[in-house]
């Protein structure tokens, strides 16, 4: 089995969504002075590679700590959307329809992670077509993974795609944003997990997102 780390490292002054406080990783103990190392982390719940809970945008939405641990792992379908401009999803997903009923997560590989640490990363990135959200919801998919900053664009403050996907009366749905290295999976199907930090009343959390492929 081959594992692929799909997560960005957390570090001081790493890229954050516009308007979000900067990340700070500050040493508060050292081997030289205290005999051990300890670091204070200052970051938001939606820092770097992270997961959105329904509570992120929905008044009655579940929080991450209210979900079973099994909800954060399952079978994933990797959809190649590289080369797409403003929108993506429907045409690229169509050839893979037959696998949707056996899929827990759909990971959309746009290649936008190549702009990480550049101003362009948060500018004019492609977003998923709303028809795709409807299709995935009907198929029973529980989570969407993206190698872009978000399901909605920075300037779209009403967050229509977040609301469409996260507002459901059935089982909760998830969004994983700021994935990277999806090209290293090298397969259409894989195992996938995005394990969030466990903290009370969490509307979202940084994750260690990992894919695995049998070889």
N, C-alpha and C positions, 0 to 999 in steps of 0.2 A: 504494500500500500504506500502510495506517495502522498505526502501532505504539502499543501500550498498555503502559505500565510498570506491572507488577503487584507491585512491591516497596516495602517500607517503607524509609525512610532509616535508616542506622545513626547513632546519636547517643548522647551521654552520658545515662545514666539512662533510656533507652528501656524500654518494657515487655519483661520477660523472664519466662520460665516460672517459676512459684513455686519458690524454692529455688535458682535459678540466680544466680551472681554478676552484679552489675550491670555494665553496659557503661560503659567509660570511654574517651573520646577526648581525649587530652592533647597539647597542643602542646609539642614538645620543641625546636623551632627556629622562629625568626621572621625576617621580612625585616629588622626593625630591628636585631636582634642578630647573626644569622648570615648574613643576606643571602639566605636561602631559607626556605621553610616545610616543616616535617615534623611528622607527628602520630603519636603512639604509640596503637595501638588495643588495648584489652583486652576481649576478648569470647570467648564459647564457640562451639563448632562448630555450635550450634543456636540462634543468635541471629537474631531478626527473621525476615524471609522467608528460609527455609532449606530444604535438602534433606536427607532421611534416607537414608543408605545401608543396605543389608541388615545391615552390620556394627554398626549402631546397637543392634540387639537380638539378633542371631543370632551364635552363637559362630563359625560357619564362613561367615558372610555376607561378600560382597564389600565392599570399601571403594571410595570414589568414584574414587580414583586408579587403581584396577584396571579401570575401565570405559572403553570407547571413548567418545570425545567426542560421537559421534553419538547416544549413548544419552540425552543430555540435551535433545534437541530432536525435534519431530515434529508430528503432527497432533493437535489437541485437540478435545474435545467439551465444551461448556459446559452444565452442567445447573442449571437454576433451582430452587433449594430454599428460596427465601425464604418465610418464613411457617411453616416446619416447627418443631416444638417440640423434643422430646427426641431424636428420631431422624429420619433422612432418607435418601433415596436410591432405594428400590425403586420407589415410585409415580412419582417424578419422572423416573426413568431409563427406565421402561417405554416411553413414546412414542418414545424415541430408540434403541431396540434395533438398528434397521436400520443404524445408523452405527457400531456398536461394532467390527465387524471391520476397519474402516478407521481406527481410533482408537488413538493411542499413549498419550495422556494424557486423563484425565477430570477436569475442573475443576468442583468443586461450589460453586455460588454461593449461600451462605446469607445473605449480607448482614451477617454478624457483624463484619466489619471496621469497622462504624460505631461499635463500642465500643472501638476502639483507644485507648490512653491513659486508659482508665477501669478501675476495679477489676472491673467486671462482665465485662470481656473474658475473664477466666480463670474465670468462674463460670457453671456451668449452660449452657455452649454445646452446641449439638446435635452429635451424633456419627453417623457413617454406620452403617447397618444391616449386620450381618455377612453377610447373604445377598448384599448388593451386592458385597462383596469377593470372594466365591466366583464370582459372575457375571462380574466384570471379569477375574478371573484366567483363567477358561475362555475368555474372548474374546481373550486375548492382550494386554490393556492393560498397559503397562509402568509407568505412573506415575499417582498420584492427587494432585490439587491441592486445597487447602482454604483458605478465608479465615477459618479458626478457629485456635485455638492448637495443636490436635493431633488426630491420628486417634483417640486415646483421651482421656478426661477427666482432669483434673488428679489427682483422687482415686483413679483406677484404676491403682494402682502395678504391677499385673501386666502391663499393656500388651497385652491380648489381641488387639486389632485390629492393632497393630504386628506381633506375632508371626504372626498369620494371613496378613498381606499380605507381609511381608518374608521369611518362611521358605518358600523354594521351591527345588526341585532343578533347576528349569529356568533360564530367563533371569532375571537379577536384576530386582527391582522397586524403585520409588522412591516416596517421599512428599515432597510439597512443602507446607509449612505456613506460615501467616501471610501468605497472599496478600492482595492488596487491589485495589480498583477493578475487580473482575470485571464490574460492570455497564457499564463503559465499552467492553467488547469489542463489545457490540451485535450479536452473531451467535451461532448455535448451534455453528458450527464455526470454527476458526481455527488458525493456526500458533502454536506455543508452544515456548519454550526457557527453561530454568532452568540457567544456567551457574554451577557451583560454583567457589569458589577451589580451585586445584590445590595440595594439600599432601599429603605422604606419610602413608599409613595413616589417611585421613580417614573417620571414622564418620558425618560430616555436614558441611555447610558453608553459610554464608550464600550466597545466590544473587542475581543480577539476573534476575528472572523477567519475561519479555516475551511478549506476544501480538501477532500481526499478522493483519490482515484485508485482503483485496483489496477495492478500491473502484472 
